[in-house]
Amino acid sequence: MFTGIIEGVGRLATRELRGGDARLRIEVGSLPFDDVRLGESIAVNGTCLTVIAFDATAFEADASTETLALTTLGALPEGALVNLERAMRPTDRLGGHIVSGHVDGVGRVERITEDARALRWRFTAPTALLRYIAKKGSICVDGVSLTVNEVDDAGFEVALIPHTVAHTAFQQTKVGDAVNLEVDLVARYAERLFAHRSPATDDHFASGTTPGEPA
C-alpha cells in the first residue's frame, strides 16, 4: 500500500521487451534508497512494481503484459521522469490517502491554467471511472494523491501548488500527455457492497441488527 505522497523523482532508464512483457530499469534519482530490499514494492507513476534487482542508483522490475496495456509504462519514452514512492510502513503518517498501486485506467491532460500561484489541471478520464470520482474526494494521478476540485461527465479538475509541480514528474507533463489514474478504494468497495445488498440485509440494517442476529 502507498499514500500518494511522492518520495522522489526518478527516470525510466531502459525498457527491455522480453517475450511480450518488459524489464524496466528505473534510476531512483532523489528517492531515499539506502535500505532497499529485493522483493519490496515501489510505485512508479502510481504503478506498484516489485524490485527484482538493484544497485546504488537504480532498480529493475518486470512489467507484465497487463501492466503494459493498462498503464502508461508501455509507451512512456526512455528518459522520462517518473514519480516514485516506496510502500508505506505501519508507522508512517498517511499524508495523502490509501493507494493500492493498481492503476484503474489512463487519462489525459486536457488543460492547464493559472490559478493565482497554483495551476489548475483538467484531465479527461474513462467514462467507467468517472462514477468513482467525487468533488472534494481523492484521486491518484501518476502516483500523486490529489483532491478533486470539479468533476463532470468527461473529466475532472485538480489544483497543483508550486511545491507539487517542482517535486514531482508533473514538472515535465504537458497538455495531451497520458497519465495513470487510480480511483479511491472506498468508492469501489462501497459500490461492490451495495450492488450485492439483499432486501433481507436492508431489513436487518433498518432494525439495527446484523444478518444472523435475532431482531
C-alpha positions in Angstrom: 0.0 0.0 0.0 1.0 3.6 -0.6 0.0 7.1 0.4 0.3 9.1 -2.9 2.9 11.3 -1.3 5.8 11.2 -3.7 9.2 10.5 -2.1 11.4 11.1 -5.1 11.6 11.7 -8.8 13.5 9.2 -10.9 13.8 8.3 -14.6 12.9 5.4 -16.8 16.4 4.4 -17.9 15.5 1.4 -20.2 12.6 -0.8 -21.2 13.7 -4.2 -22.5 11.0 -6.2 -24.2 11.1 -9.9 -23.2 8.6 -12.2 -24.9 5.7 -9.8 -24.7 6.3 -8.3 -21.3 9.2 -6.0 -20.3 12.0 -5.5 -17.9 12.2 -1.9 -16.7 15.3 -0.2 -15.2 14.4 2.8 -13.1 17.0 5.3 -12.0 16.0 6.3 -8.5 17.1 10.0 -8.6 16.1 11.7 -5.4 14.3 8.6 -3.8 15.8 7.6 -0.5 17.2 4.2 -1.4 19.9 3.1 1.1 17.8 0.3 2.7 16.1 -1.1 -0.3 15.4 -4.9 -0.3 14.8 -7.5 -3.1 11.1 -8.1 -3.4 9.9 -4.8 -2.0 7.2 -2.8 -3.7 7.9 0.6 -5.3 5.2 2.7 -7.0 6.3 4.0 -10.4 3.9 6.7 -11.6 1.4 5.1 -9.4 2.0 1.5 -10.6 3.1 -1.0 -8.0 6.2 -2.8 -9.2 8.4 -5.4 -7.5 12.2 -4.9 -7.1 14.0 -7.9 -8.7 17.5 -6.3 -8.9 19.1 -3.1 -7.8 22.3 -1.2 -7.4 23.3 2.1 -5.8 21.5 4.2 -8.4 18.7 2.1 -9.9 16.4 -0.9 -9.6 14.9 -3.3 -12.1 11.3 -4.6 -12.2 9.3 -6.8 -14.6 6.1 -5.3 -16.1 3.5 -7.8 -17.2 1.5 -7.6 -20.4 -1.4 -6.4 -18.3 0.6 -3.6 -16.7 2.0 -2.5 -20.1 -1.5 -2.5 -21.6 -3.4 -0.8 -18.8 -0.9 1.9 -17.7 1.4 4.4 -19.3 4.5 2.3 -18.7 4.3 0.6 -22.0 4.6 3.8 -24.0 6.5 6.1 -21.7 9.7 7.2 -23.5 13.0 6.1 -22.1 14.5 9.1 -20.2 11.1 10.3 -19.0 10.8 11.4 -15.4 8.7 9.2 -13.1 7.2 9.6 -9.6 8.5 7.2 -7.1 7.1 6.1 -3.7 8.2 3.1 -1.6 5.5 1.1 0.2 4.3 2.7 3.4 5.2 1.2 6.8 2.6 0.8 9.6 4.3 3.7 11.5 4.1 6.2 8.6 1.9 9.2 8.5 -0.9 8.8 6.0 -0.4 12.3 4.4 -2.3 11.5 1.2 -4.9 8.7 1.0 -4.8 4.9 0.8 -3.4 4.0 -2.6 -3.0 0.4 -3.8 -0.7 1.0 -6.7 -3.2 -0.8 -9.0 -4.0 1.5 -11.9 -7.6 1.7 -12.9 -7.2 3.4 -16.2 -5.4 6.0 -18.3 -6.5 9.6 -18.6 -5.0 12.6 -20.4 -4.1 16.2 -19.6 -6.7 18.3 -21.3 -5.9 21.8 -20.0 -3.5 23.6 -17.7 -4.4 27.1 -16.5 -3.0 29.5 -13.9 -4.9 29.9 -10.7 -3.1 32.5 -8.5 0.2 30.8 -7.7 -1.2 27.4 -8.3 -2.0 25.7 -11.6 -5.5 24.2 -12.3 -5.1 20.9 -14.3 -8.0 19.3 -16.1 -7.8 15.6 -17.0 -10.1 13.5 -19.2 -10.9 10.1 -17.7 -12.5 6.9 -19.0 -16.3 7.0 -18.6 -16.3 3.8 -16.5 -14.1 5.6 -13.9 -15.9 8.9 -13.6 -18.7 7.5 -11.3 -16.0 6.9 -8.7 -14.7 10.4 -8.8 -16.3 12.9 -6.5 -15.9 16.6 -5.8 -13.5 17.1 -2.8 -12.8 13.4 -3.0 -9.3 11.8 -3.5 -7.8 10.7 -6.8 -4.3 9.4 -7.6 -2.8 10.7 -10.8 0.6 9.3 -11.8 1.0 8.2 -8.2 0.2 11.6 -6.7 -2.6 11.9 -4.2 -4.8 14.9 -5.2 -8.1 16.5 -4.2 -10.8 16.7 -6.9 -12.0 20.3 -7.3 -14.5 19.7 -10.0 -15.9 16.7 -11.9 -18.3 16.3 -14.8 -19.3 13.7 -17.4 -16.0 14.0 -19.3 -13.2 14.6 -16.7 -12.1 16.3 -13.5 -10.0 19.2 -12.3 -7.4 19.5 -9.5 -5.2 22.3 -8.3 -1.4 21.8 -8.1 0.6 24.1 -5.8 4.1 25.1 -6.9 5.7 22.6 -4.5 3.9 19.7 -6.0 4.9 20.6 -9.6 8.5 21.2 -8.6 8.9 17.9 -6.6 7.1 15.5 -9.0 7.3 14.5 -12.6 4.5 17.0 -13.3 7.3 19.4 -14.0 7.6 17.7 -17.4 4.0 16.8 -18.0 2.2 18.7 -20.7 -1.2 19.0 -22.3 -2.0 15.8 -24.2 0.1 13.5 -22.1 -1.3 10.3 -20.8 -1.5 9.7 -17.0 -2.2 6.8 -14.8 -5.4 7.0 -12.7 -6.4 5.2 -9.6 -9.7 6.0 -8.0 -10.5 5.9 -4.3 -10.6 2.4 -2.9 -13.5 3.3 -0.6 -15.7 4.2 -3.6 -15.0 0.9 -5.3 -15.7 -1.2 -2.3 -18.9 0.8 -1.5 -20.2 0.1 -5.0 -19.5 -3.6 -4.6 -21.2 -3.7 -1.2 -24.4 -2.0 -2.4 -24.5 -4.0 -5.6 -24.8 -7.2 -3.7 -27.1 -6.0 -0.9 -30.2 -8.1 -0.5 -33.6 -7.0 0.8 -33.1 -9.2 3.9 -29.8 -7.3 4.7 -31.6 -4.0 4.3 -34.3 -5.1 6.8 -31.6 -6.1 9.3 -29.8 -2.8 9.0 -33.1 -0.9 9.3 -33.9 -2.8 12.6 -30.4 -2.2 14.0 -29.3 -5.8 13.8 -26.9 -7.7 11.6 -27.7 -10.7 9.5 -27.8 -13.8 11.6 -28.8 -12.0 14.8 -32.3 -12.1 16.3 -34.3 -9.0 15.7 
